[in-house]
Amino acid sequence: MKKNIKLKKMTDFKFQGNELIFDIETNSLNTTINVMRSIAFYSYKTKQYHFFLQSEREKIIKFFQNHRVLIGHNIKDFDLPSL
């Protein structure tokens, strides 16, 4: 993942169809030892929900690569470091 994360307030954001909302599930809250179990996405590009297990890594990577904007709760401090 890229380290140059730019944060914006949602009130300043205009959806353009290339956003990806995601959340991961792990076996621990400690980002240095946890293992991702699964990940769920909502794509504004496809207008669909998607769910993948950790073993489907290539599909997960493609989803991230095909979207310009990532949206989630605490993604900077937990989700992205856990990936």
Backbone hydrogen bonds in HBPLUS format (Angstrom, degrees):
<---DONOR---> <-ACCEPTOR-->    atom                        ^
c    i                          cat <-CA-CA->   ^        H-A-AA   ^      H-
h    n   atom  resd res      DA  || num        DHA   H-A  angle D-A-AA Bond
n    s   type  num  typ     dist DA aas  dist angle  dist       angle   num
A0005-ILE N   A0003-LYS O   3.02 MM   2  5.68 133.9  2.24 102.7  90.1     1
A0012-ASP N   A0009-LYS O   2.97 MM   3  5.45 149.0  2.07 112.3 121.2     2
A0013-PHE N   A0010-MET O   3.19 MM   3  5.00 162.8  2.22 102.2 107.0     3
A0068-ARG N   A0018-ASN O   3.00 MM  50  5.68 130.7  2.25 142.8 157.3     4
A0069-VAL N   A0018-ASN O   3.35 MM  51  6.43 170.1  2.36 144.1 144.4     5
A0044-TYR N   A0019-GLU O   3.05 MM  25  5.46 171.9  2.06 158.2 160.0     6
A0020-LEU N   A0069-VAL O   2.81 MM  49  6.14 147.8  1.91 158.4 168.9     7
A0071-ILE N   A0020-LEU O   2.80 MM  51  5.95 157.7  1.85 154.5 152.4     8
A0021-ILE N   A0042-TYR O   2.91 MM  21  5.08 168.5  1.93 156.6 155.2     9
A0042-TYR N   A0021-ILE O   2.75 MM  21  5.08 142.7  1.88 147.1 153.4    10
A0022-PHE N   A0071-ILE O   2.97 MM  49  6.42 153.1  2.04 168.7 177.3    11
A0023-ASP N   A0040-ALA O   3.03 MM  17  5.49 144.4  2.16 149.6 157.4    12
A0040-ALA N   A0023-ASP O   2.94 MM  17  5.49 164.3  1.97 159.6 164.5    13
A0025-GLU N   A0038-SER O   2.92 MM  13  5.31 160.1  1.96 149.6 149.1    14
A0037-ARG N   A0025-GLU O   2.65 MM  12  5.51 170.4  1.66 153.0 156.1    15
A0038-SER N   A0025-GLU O   3.34 MM  13  5.31 156.7  2.40 133.7 138.3    16
A0027-ASN N   A0035-VAL O   3.14 MM   8  5.71 135.5  2.35 138.0 150.5    17
A0033-ILE N   A0030-ASN O   3.20 MM   3  5.82 153.8  2.27 115.7 122.4    18
A0034-ASN N   A0030-ASN O   2.96 MM   4  5.77 138.0  2.14 159.4 172.4    19
A0054-GLN N   A0037-ARG O   3.09 MM  17  5.31 144.7  2.22 137.0 129.5    20
A0039-ILE N   A0052-PHE O   2.90 MM  13  5.44 153.3  1.97 157.6 163.1    21
A0052-PHE N   A0039-ILE O   2.92 MM  13  5.44 166.2  1.93 161.9 166.5    22
A0041-PHE N   A0050-HIS O   2.77 MM   9  5.03 164.4  1.79 151.2 154.5    23
A0050-HIS N   A0041-PHE O   2.93 MM   9  5.03 156.9  1.98 140.0 142.0    24
A0043-SER N   A0048-GLN O   3.09 MM   5  5.75 167.2  2.11 161.4 161.0    25
A0047-LYS N   A0043-SER O   2.71 MM   4  5.42 131.7  1.94 135.6 150.4    26
A0056-GLU N   A0053-LEU O   2.95 MM   3  5.60 165.8  1.97 122.1 126.9    27
A0059-LYS N   A0056-GLU O   3.13 MM   3  5.65 123.4  2.46 112.8 125.4    28
A0060-ILE N   A0056-GLU O   3.18 MM   4  6.48 156.9  2.23 151.9 159.0    29
A0061-ILE N   A0057-ARG O   2.95 MM   4  6.21 162.4  1.98 156.5 160.4    30
A0062-LYS N   A0058-GLU O   3.12 MM   4  6.33 158.4  2.17 144.0 149.4    31
A0063-PHE N   A0059-LYS O   3.12 MM   4  6.41 152.3  2.20 145.8 152.6    32
A0064-PHE N   A0060-ILE O   3.19 MM   4  6.57 160.7  2.23 153.3 157.4    33
A0065-GLN N   A0061-ILE O   2.96 MM   4  6.20 159.7  2.00 152.7 158.9    34
A0066-ASN N   A0062-LYS O   2.98 MM   4  6.08 139.2  2.15 146.0 155.3    35
A0067-HIS N   A0064-PHE O   3.41 MM   3  5.64 167.4  2.43 110.9 112.2    36
A0078-PHE N   A0074-ASN O   2.95 MM   4  5.85 141.1  2.10 147.9 158.2    37
A0080-LEU N   A0075-ILE O   2.83 MM   5  5.49 166.0  1.85 143.7 148.6    38
A0082-SER N   A0078-PHE O   2.95 MM   4  5.96 144.5  2.08 149.2 159.6    39
A0083-LEU N   A0079-ASP O   3.06 MM   4  6.34 133.5  2.29 146.1 158.4    40
A0083-LEU N   A0080-LEU O   3.19 MM   3  5.22 134.4  2.41  97.7 109.6    41
